[in-house]
Amino acid sequence: MVESSERIAAADVLRGFALFGILLVNMRYFSSPALYDESVRGGAFDRVLAAVVDVLFEASAYPLFAFLFGFGAMTMFRRLSSRGKRPIPILLRRFLFLIGIGAVHAFGLWFGDILIPYAVAGFIMLFFFAAPPRWWWTAAVAVFFLFHGLMALLMALSMWTGGTETVGGHEAEAAAAVRHYQSGTFGDVFWQRWHDWAYVNSDGGLLFTVLTVLPFCLLGGYASCKRWLEPDRHSPAKLRRLIRWAICLGLALKTIPYWAGANDLTMYIQDSFGGAALAVFYAAAAVFVCGKSNWKPVWRWWQDAGKMSLSHYLAQSLVCTSLFYGYGLGWYGRTSVWQEVLLALALYAVEVWLSRRWLARFCYGPIEWLWRWGTYGARPPFRRRQGQ
């Protein structure tokens, strides 16, 4: 088994940071029918906050998780292989167990689950584990640019031929979501959740999501082979150059709808290309920061949260749906952006605080422990022994 002492600090720091970004982005979908109506509730301050979250975190947090998913899978494959074990059956069980967790999350808590697409991407990665590292890199670049380039081209042609330029709202669906989530019964919430999941994932939606995360998963596998997340592999000057280029390119692309006009094409470029560039910035910054030992008291908090990222991800859905849905406090559709951001900051602060105290007593987060058990077929230790 892969012991916790072998964990790579930058990977966990990135997981902790991505967890924060995911929470900020998802908060709008927890609290309102943003899936069907993207209008921002509130005044000018709310619109500014929504724009900040959009530019800094929308479509930039999930690529980090996908990258780290591939990174972790390849790291596990390499370590198990070095110990003479058969890694493919173990990884297969790992991905199957993740689909189960994702199904419980998607249909029992919140429609916006990302674990099922990650698991499907993991099944595709099974065909690459025995391949040379350059195959991972080539496949990642090819899938990313061919898929997103084709989608952008189709959108440009649609606009050129007079197609729809902006994504319209769906007033009836938005009203139904407010009615069911805000004051509906548990059954009403379940069927609305099912409808929302089908809206996102039917008609090729699930395939679209898988093809969106797959290049980052493959890139993560390549990064594991090349040890990209280990600070001693890069000079500080090289990291600083990458950080500067990535943030400049990322912000330029992420702000396109704000200075070139919002339409399907500019928003797609913003998310698909701008989000990826900004994710590179975050990853390079994490490696750079983790190379500074005197900064450890700061980044250690992100690291602890990252070690329990799966547990926290599910806990965020549990807490937020309990606050916003009718079987809880029924806040759905009644909050403004600044309130949602404040709630996200408070919830994440609690998660960071709990992570340090939990890991002082236990070896893993609760869901990580179950996932590990399902992966290896043997119950791992849970409580830390004295002096461990």
VMD Tcl script that draws the C-alpha trace (Angstrom):
set ca {
  {0.00 0.00 0.00}
  {1.07 3.58 -0.60}
  {1.96 4.98 2.82}
  {1.17 8.51 3.87}
  {4.86 9.20 4.44}
  {5.33 8.96 0.67}
  {2.85 11.72 -0.11}
  {4.04 14.65 -2.20}
  {3.39 17.97 -0.45}
  {2.63 20.01 -3.58}
  {-0.04 17.51 -4.67}
  {-1.89 17.82 -1.37}
  {-1.50 21.60 -1.30}
  {-3.02 21.75 -4.78}
  {-5.88 19.49 -3.68}
  {-6.54 21.78 -0.74}
  {-6.55 24.85 -2.95}
  {-8.71 23.22 -5.65}
  {-11.17 22.21 -2.93}
  {-11.56 25.88 -2.04}
  {-12.04 26.92 -5.66}
  {-14.59 24.17 -6.29}
  {-16.61 25.29 -3.26}
  {-16.70 28.93 -4.43}
  {-17.83 27.92 -7.93}
  {-20.36 25.34 -6.77}
  {-21.96 27.66 -4.23}
  {-24.06 29.37 -6.94}
  {-25.40 26.00 -8.05}
  {-26.07 24.86 -4.50}
  {-28.03 28.02 -3.74}
  {-29.84 28.97 -6.96}
  {-31.05 27.68 -10.35}
  {-27.84 28.93 -12.01}
  {-27.89 25.79 -14.13}
  {-30.86 27.29 -16.00}
  {-30.56 31.00 -15.23}
  {-27.07 32.54 -15.09}
  {-28.19 36.01 -14.04}
  {-26.50 37.33 -10.90}
  {-28.76 38.23 -8.00}
  {-28.03 41.39 -6.00}
  {-26.38 44.73 -6.70}
  {-23.08 45.93 -8.17}
  {-20.99 44.45 -5.38}
  {-22.53 41.03 -6.02}
  {-21.79 41.29 -9.73}
  {-18.16 42.16 -9.01}
  {-17.80 39.22 -6.63}
  {-19.40 36.88 -9.18}
  {-16.95 38.11 -11.83}
  {-13.98 37.54 -9.50}
  {-15.07 33.96 -8.81}
  {-15.73 33.44 -12.51}
  {-12.30 34.69 -13.59}
  {-10.19 33.14 -10.84}
  {-11.88 29.79 -10.23}
  {-14.52 28.85 -12.81}
  {-13.11 26.04 -15.00}
  {-9.72 26.41 -13.27}
  {-10.34 24.29 -10.16}
  {-11.67 21.09 -11.72}
  {-8.66 20.76 -14.10}
  {-6.46 20.69 -11.00}
  {-8.49 17.86 -9.49}
  {-8.43 15.97 -12.80}
  {-4.67 16.49 -13.10}
  {-4.17 15.24 -9.54}
  {-6.46 12.27 -10.15}
  {-4.23 11.13 -13.02}
  {-1.12 12.01 -11.03}
  {-2.26 9.90 -8.09}
  {-3.27 6.95 -10.26}
  {0.07 6.84 -12.06}
  {1.98 7.29 -8.79}
  {0.07 4.33 -7.34}
  {0.77 2.27 -10.47}
  {4.50 2.96 -10.28}
  {4.77 2.21 -6.57}
  {2.75 -0.99 -6.74}
  {4.77 -2.16 -9.75}
  {8.05 -1.49 -7.92}
  {6.81 -3.74 -5.09}
  {6.03 -6.62 -7.41}
  {2.24 -6.28 -7.18}
  {-0.32 -6.30 -9.98}
  {-1.53 -2.69 -10.12}
  {-4.24 -2.92 -12.80}
  {-6.75 -4.98 -10.75}
  {-6.17 -2.66 -7.78}
  {-6.72 0.45 -9.91}
  {-9.79 -1.12 -11.50}
  {-11.32 -1.65 -8.07}
  {-10.36 1.91 -7.16}
  {-12.21 3.37 -10.13}
  {-15.24 1.10 -9.64}
  {-15.48 2.13 -6.00}
  {-15.23 5.79 -7.04}
  {-18.19 5.37 -9.40}
  {-20.18 4.04 -6.46}
  {-19.24 7.04 -4.32}
  {-20.09 9.36 -7.21}
  {-23.51 7.74 -7.74}
  {-24.39 8.16 -4.06}
  {-23.25 11.78 -4.25}
  {-25.03 12.60 -7.53}
  {-28.40 11.08 -6.66}
  {-28.37 11.35 -2.89}
  {-26.86 14.81 -2.34}
  {-26.19 17.02 -5.37}
  {-26.55 16.74 -9.14}
  {-23.21 18.43 -9.92}
  {-21.07 15.38 -9.16}
  {-17.67 15.18 -10.87}
  {-16.54 11.84 -9.43}
  {-18.34 9.70 -12.02}
  {-16.60 11.41 -14.99}
  {-13.25 11.06 -13.20}
  {-13.85 7.34 -12.72}
  {-14.80 6.91 -16.40}
  {-11.62 8.77 -17.37}
  {-9.77 6.38 -15.06}
  {-11.07 3.38 -17.01}
  {-9.68 4.97 -20.18}
  {-6.34 5.53 -18.44}
  {-6.09 1.77 -17.82}
  {-5.08 1.40 -21.47}
  {-2.13 3.79 -20.97}
  {-0.44 2.59 -17.79}
  {1.91 0.20 -19.57}
  {2.67 2.76 -22.29}
  {5.78 4.99 -22.39}
  {5.39 8.41 -20.73}
  {5.51 10.21 -24.08}
  {2.22 8.51 -25.01}
  {0.54 10.16 -22.02}
  {1.86 13.56 -23.07}
  {0.94 13.10 -26.74}
  {-2.55 11.85 -25.94}
  {-3.17 14.68 -23.45}
  {-2.17 17.40 -25.92}
  {-3.99 15.76 -28.83}
  {-7.27 15.22 -26.98}
  {-7.24 18.70 -25.47}
  {-6.56 20.68 -28.64}
  {-8.50 18.49 -31.06}
  {-11.59 18.34 -28.87}
  {-11.68 21.94 -27.74}
  {-10.44 23.26 -31.08}
  {-13.26 21.41 -32.87}
  {-15.86 22.67 -30.40}
  {-14.64 26.26 -30.75}
  {-14.67 25.94 -34.54}
  {-18.24 24.63 -34.54}
  {-19.35 27.51 -32.34}
  {-17.62 30.03 -34.59}
  {-19.29 28.54 -37.69}
  {-22.66 28.58 -35.94}
  {-22.27 32.27 -35.12}
  {-21.03 33.05 -38.64}
  {-24.11 31.38 -40.16}
  {-26.44 33.25 -37.83}
  {-26.74 30.72 -35.01}
  {-27.41 31.59 -31.40}
  {-24.68 33.71 -29.87}
  {-25.59 33.56 -26.22}
  {-26.87 30.90 -23.88}
  {-30.49 31.63 -23.11}
  {-32.21 31.06 -19.81}
  {-34.80 28.38 -19.20}
  {-37.40 30.15 -17.11}
  {-39.70 27.17 -16.60}
  {-36.89 24.88 -15.47}
  {-35.49 27.58 -13.17}
  {-38.91 28.13 -11.58}
  {-39.36 24.39 -11.04}
  {-35.94 24.15 -9.40}
  {-36.76 27.00 -7.01}
  {-40.12 25.46 -6.15}
  {-38.79 21.97 -5.50}
  {-35.49 22.79 -3.81}
  {-36.78 25.68 -1.72}
  {-39.93 24.19 -0.27}
  {-40.43 20.73 -1.75}
  {-40.48 17.41 0.05}
  {-37.54 15.04 0.08}
  {-39.16 13.24 -2.86}
  {-39.54 16.52 -4.78}
  {-35.87 17.27 -4.19}
  {-34.83 13.79 -5.33}
  {-36.68 14.00 -8.63}
  {-35.48 17.56 -9.24}
  {-31.92 16.39 -8.58}
  {-32.42 13.52 -11.03}
  {-33.80 15.95 -13.65}
  {-30.84 18.30 -13.18}
  {-28.31 15.47 -13.46}
  {-29.97 14.22 -16.65}
  {-30.06 17.77 -18.05}
  {-26.29 18.04 -17.60}
  {-25.29 14.51 -18.60}
  {-27.78 13.32 -21.23}
  {-27.45 13.88 -25.00}
  {-23.68 13.51 -24.83}
  {-23.20 15.68 -21.74}
  {-21.42 12.95 -19.78}
  {-19.16 12.21 -22.77}
  {-18.40 15.93 -23.07}
  {-17.38 16.08 -19.39}
  {-15.22 12.98 -19.69}
  {-13.44 14.37 -22.75}
  {-12.97 17.64 -20.87}
  {-11.26 16.06 -17.85}
  {-9.41 13.27 -19.67}
  {-6.53 15.43 -21.04}
  {-5.78 16.73 -17.54}
  {-5.86 13.18 -16.14}
  {-3.39 12.05 -18.81}
  {-1.20 15.09 -18.18}
  {-1.21 14.24 -14.48}
  {-0.01 10.73 -15.27}
  {2.82 12.16 -17.35}
  {3.67 14.60 -14.55}
  {3.96 11.69 -12.13}
  {6.44 9.93 -14.41}
  {8.48 13.11 -14.75}
  {8.12 14.05 -11.06}
  {6.84 17.52 -11.95}
  {5.39 18.23 -8.51}
  {8.64 17.71 -6.65}
  {10.24 21.12 -5.96}
  {13.82 19.89 -6.41}
  {13.03 19.05 -10.06}
  {12.74 22.73 -11.04}
  {14.87 25.80 -10.56}
  {13.14 28.75 -8.86}
  {13.88 30.93 -11.91}
  {12.16 28.46 -14.25}
  {9.13 28.25 -11.98}
  {8.89 32.03 -11.73}
  {8.93 32.35 -15.54}
  {6.20 29.73 -15.88}
  {4.13 31.45 -13.20}
  {4.38 34.82 -14.97}
  {3.49 33.45 -18.40}
  {0.65 31.29 -17.10}
  {-1.06 34.02 -15.11}
  {-0.77 36.57 -17.92}
  {-2.16 34.16 -20.52}
  {-4.75 32.80 -18.12}
  {-6.14 36.19 -17.11}
  {-6.17 37.40 -20.72}
  {-8.23 34.40 -21.81}
  {-10.44 34.27 -18.71}
  {-11.50 37.90 -19.17}
  {-12.36 37.60 -22.88}
  {-16.16 37.75 -22.35}
  {-15.73 40.94 -20.33}
  {-13.83 42.90 -22.98}
  {-14.83 41.16 -26.23}
  {-18.48 40.53 -25.46}
  {-20.15 37.48 -23.93}
  {-21.31 34.82 -26.37}
  {-21.00 31.05 -26.73}
  {-17.58 31.26 -28.36}
  {-15.91 33.71 -25.99}
  {-17.30 31.91 -22.94}
  {-16.06 28.58 -24.29}
  {-12.57 30.00 -24.88}
  {-12.69 31.54 -21.41}
  {-13.45 28.23 -19.72}
  {-11.63 25.68 -21.86}
  {-8.40 27.53 -22.67}
  {-8.32 30.25 -20.04}
  {-9.25 27.85 -17.27}
  {-6.45 25.48 -18.29}
  {-3.85 28.27 -18.43}
  {-4.81 29.55 -14.98}
  {-4.68 25.98 -13.63}
  {-1.06 25.80 -14.84}
  {-0.38 28.97 -12.86}
  {-1.85 27.48 -9.69}
  {0.10 24.24 -10.12}
  {3.41 26.03 -10.72}
  {2.75 28.34 -7.77}
  {2.07 25.35 -5.50}
  {5.36 23.69 -6.48}
  {7.20 26.97 -5.97}
  {5.65 27.60 -2.55}
  {6.27 24.04 -1.35}
  {9.92 24.50 -2.18}
  {10.10 27.21 0.49}
  {10.54 25.37 3.78}
  {10.10 28.60 5.76}
  {6.61 28.91 4.28}
  {5.58 25.48 5.55}
  {3.51 26.81 8.49}
  {1.28 28.48 5.88}
  {0.99 25.85 3.16}
  {0.70 23.05 5.70}
  {-2.93 24.09 6.31}
  {-3.72 23.65 2.61}
  {-1.89 20.34 2.67}
  {-3.95 18.96 5.55}
  {-7.20 19.91 3.79}
  {-5.90 18.31 0.60}
  {-5.25 14.99 2.33}
  {-8.98 14.83 3.08}
  {-10.22 16.43 -0.15}
  {-12.70 13.65 -1.03}
  {-14.28 13.71 2.42}
  {-14.46 17.49 2.34}
  {-15.90 17.54 -1.19}
  {-18.78 15.32 -0.12}
  {-19.18 17.19 3.18}
  {-19.55 20.46 1.26}
  {-22.49 19.00 -0.65}
  {-24.06 17.64 2.54}
  {-23.75 20.93 4.43}
  {-24.81 23.19 1.55}
  {-27.82 21.14 0.47}
  {-28.92 21.00 4.12}
  {-28.76 24.79 4.25}
  {-30.39 25.54 0.93}
  {-32.90 22.73 0.31}
  {-36.40 22.52 1.70}
  {-35.69 19.52 3.96}
  {-33.10 21.77 5.66}
  {-33.25 25.53 6.13}
  {-34.73 26.28 2.71}
  {-32.40 29.15 1.75}
  {-32.48 28.17 -1.94}
  {-32.94 31.22 -4.17}
  {-32.92 33.60 -1.21}
  {-29.26 34.54 -0.85}
  {-27.05 37.04 -2.69}
  {-23.58 36.42 -4.05}
  {-21.76 38.12 -1.17}
  {-23.61 35.94 1.31}
  {-22.73 32.81 -0.64}
  {-19.06 33.78 -0.83}
  {-19.00 34.54 2.90}
  {-20.60 31.17 3.61}
  {-18.03 29.43 1.40}
  {-15.16 31.15 3.22}
  {-16.58 30.17 6.61}
  {-17.21 26.56 5.58}
  {-13.73 26.18 4.13}
  {-12.13 27.68 7.24}
  {-13.93 25.08 9.35}
  {-12.75 22.31 7.00}
  {-9.14 23.46 7.27}
  {-9.39 23.68 11.06}
  {-10.95 20.22 11.32}
  {-8.36 18.69 8.97}
  {-5.44 19.45 11.28}
  {-7.23 18.02 14.30}
  {-8.62 14.98 12.48}
  {-5.26 13.97 11.01}
  {-3.64 14.28 14.44}
  {-5.81 11.31 15.52}
  {-6.59 9.41 12.33}
  {-4.50 8.22 9.38}
  {-7.02 9.18 6.69}
  {-10.22 11.09 6.14}
  {-13.31 8.90 6.59}
  {-14.16 8.60 2.89}
  {-10.49 8.22 1.93}
  {-10.31 5.36 4.42}
  {-13.35 3.63 2.88}
  {-12.01 4.22 -0.64}
  {-8.68 2.74 0.37}
  {-10.43 -0.29 1.87}
  {-12.42 -0.80 -1.32}
  {-9.29 -0.36 -3.44}
  {-7.05 -2.89 -1.69}
  {-9.69 -5.24 -0.32}
  {-8.16 -5.07 3.16}
  {-9.10 -2.76 5.99}
  {-6.36 -0.15 6.49}
  {-5.50 1.28 9.93}
  {-7.74 4.16 10.92}
  {-6.57 5.55 14.26}
  {-3.00 6.68 14.63}
  {-0.94 4.74 17.09}
  {0.78 6.60 19.90}
  {3.93 8.24 18.59}
  {3.00 7.65 14.93}
}
mol new
graphics top color blue
foreach p $ca { graphics top sphere $p radius 0.5 }
foreach p [lrange $ca 0 end-1] q [lrange $ca 1 end] { graphics top cylinder $p $q radius 0.2 }
display resetview
